[in-house]
């Protein structure tokens, strides 16, 4: 089985659902998961999300969907970058 790749999708309308993104990306291969983060204070979607797909499908989806319009917004689709936690906060040692 191919390794999974994480795709970052931004400039999403707040009305987009996980099902909308799954349907869009599944046109280019198997979608393993869809995540749409929400703002902790308001509960509203934050305008970006992550799609996990096997590597060859992810590359095809990025190439095909970057710049495409979804619900009136031009999507920005790229490989997700690994996020490193900085630590910190009031209890940092």
C-alpha positions as a LaTeX table, in Angstrom:
\begin{tabular}{lrrr}
\hline
Residue & $x$ (\AA) & $y$ (\AA) & $z$ (\AA) \\
\hline
Unk1 & 0.00 & 0.00 & 0.00 \\
Unk2 & 1.22 & 3.51 & $-0.79$ \\
Unk3 & 2.14 & 5.95 & 1.94 \\
Unk4 & $-0.50$ & 8.53 & 2.82 \\
Unk5 & 0.10 & 12.16 & 2.00 \\
Unk6 & $-1.53$ & 15.08 & 3.76 \\
Unk7 & $-2.92$ & 17.89 & 1.63 \\
Unk8 & $-3.57$ & 21.42 & 2.92 \\
Unk9 & $-6.58$ & 23.20 & 1.42 \\
Unk10 & $-7.12$ & 26.88 & 2.18 \\
Unk11 & $-9.46$ & 29.71 & 1.19 \\
Unk12 & $-12.43$ & 27.47 & 1.95 \\
Unk13 & $-15.85$ & 29.02 & 2.47 \\
Unk14 & $-17.05$ & 28.49 & 6.05 \\
Unk15 & $-20.10$ & 26.70 & 4.65 \\
Unk16 & $-18.05$ & 23.85 & 3.12 \\
Unk17 & $-18.53$ & 20.44 & 4.72 \\
Unk18 & $-16.31$ & 17.38 & 5.05 \\
Unk19 & $-18.65$ & 15.65 & 2.60 \\
Unk20 & $-18.15$ & 18.45 & 0.04 \\
Unk21 & $-14.37$ & 18.04 & 0.20 \\
Unk22 & $-14.54$ & 14.25 & 0.19 \\
Unk23 & $-16.67$ & 14.36 & $-2.98$ \\
Unk24 & $-14.32$ & 16.84 & $-4.67$ \\
Unk25 & $-11.08$ & 15.05 & $-3.83$ \\
Unk26 & $-12.43$ & 11.53 & $-4.40$ \\
Unk27 & $-12.66$ & 12.40 & $-8.12$ \\
Unk28 & $-8.85$ & 12.02 & $-8.04$ \\
Unk29 & $-8.50$ & 8.89 & $-5.88$ \\
Unk30 & $-9.17$ & 7.32 & $-2.51$ \\
Unk31 & $-9.76$ & 9.84 & 0.30 \\
Unk32 & $-8.68$ & 8.40 & 3.64 \\
Unk33 & $-9.77$ & 11.31 & 5.84 \\
Unk34 & $-10.97$ & 14.92 & 5.81 \\
Unk35 & $-10.41$ & 17.35 & 8.70 \\
Unk36 & $-11.91$ & 20.85 & 8.95 \\
Unk37 & $-10.58$ & 22.62 & 12.05 \\
Unk38 & $-12.92$ & 24.93 & 13.95 \\
Unk39 & $-12.25$ & 27.98 & 16.07 \\
Unk40 & $-12.38$ & 26.98 & 19.74 \\
Unk41 & $-14.08$ & 30.20 & 20.82 \\
Unk42 & $-16.76$ & 30.46 & 18.12 \\
Unk43 & $-17.08$ & 26.91 & 16.79 \\
Unk44 & $-16.91$ & 28.25 & 13.21 \\
Unk45 & $-14.75$ & 26.64 & 10.58 \\
Unk46 & $-11.41$ & 28.37 & 10.10 \\
Unk47 & $-11.31$ & 28.41 & 6.29 \\
Unk48 & $-8.80$ & 25.61 & 5.78 \\
Unk49 & $-8.66$ & 21.85 & 6.02 \\
Unk50 & $-6.60$ & 18.73 & 5.53 \\
Unk51 & $-7.18$ & 15.77 & 3.22 \\
Unk52 & $-5.29$ & 12.48 & 3.53 \\
Unk53 & $-4.88$ & 10.40 & 0.38 \\
Unk54 & $-2.38$ & 7.80 & $-0.86$ \\
Unk55 & 0.69 & 9.54 & $-2.32$ \\
Unk56 & 0.07 & 9.19 & $-6.08$ \\
Unk57 & $-3.55$ & 10.33 & $-5.74$ \\
Unk58 & $-2.54$ & 13.28 & $-3.57$ \\
Unk59 & $-0.14$ & 14.60 & $-6.21$ \\
Unk60 & $-2.82$ & 14.33 & $-8.89$ \\
Unk61 & $-5.43$ & 16.03 & $-6.70$ \\
Unk62 & $-3.09$ & 18.92 & $-5.85$ \\
Unk63 & $-2.27$ & 19.49 & $-9.52$ \\
Unk64 & $-5.91$ & 19.31 & $-10.60$ \\
Unk65 & $-7.59$ & 21.26 & $-7.79$ \\
Unk66 & $-5.21$ & 24.10 & $-6.95$ \\
Unk67 & $-6.94$ & 27.26 & $-8.18$ \\
Unk68 & $-10.29$ & 25.55 & $-8.80$ \\
Unk69 & $-13.42$ & 27.29 & $-7.56$ \\
Unk70 & $-15.58$ & 25.80 & $-4.80$ \\
Unk71 & $-18.69$ & 27.65 & $-3.67$ \\
Unk72 & $-17.37$ & 30.85 & $-5.24$ \\
Unk73 & $-13.87$ & 30.70 & $-3.74$ \\
Unk74 & $-10.60$ & 29.87 & $-5.45$ \\
Unk75 & $-8.96$ & 26.98 & $-3.58$ \\
Unk76 & $-5.31$ & 26.92 & $-2.60$ \\
Unk77 & $-4.23$ & 23.28 & $-2.53$ \\
Unk78 & $-0.71$ & 22.19 & $-1.56$ \\
Unk79 & 1.16 & 19.47 & 0.31 \\
Unk80 & 0.70 & 19.95 & 4.07 \\
Unk81 & 3.81 & 20.99 & 5.95 \\
Unk82 & 4.69 & 19.21 & 9.19 \\
Unk83 & 3.84 & 21.43 & 12.12 \\
Unk84 & 6.23 & 21.40 & 15.04 \\
Unk85 & 4.89 & 22.44 & 18.39 \\
Unk86 & 6.98 & 25.14 & 19.96 \\
Unk87 & 6.13 & 24.28 & 23.52 \\
Unk88 & 5.97 & 27.21 & 25.83 \\
Unk89 & 3.04 & 28.57 & 27.72 \\
Unk90 & 2.91 & 29.35 & 31.41 \\
Unk91 & 4.03 & 25.87 & 32.51 \\
Unk92 & 7.09 & 25.53 & 30.33 \\
Unk93 & 10.17 & 24.26 & 32.12 \\
\hline
\end{tabular}
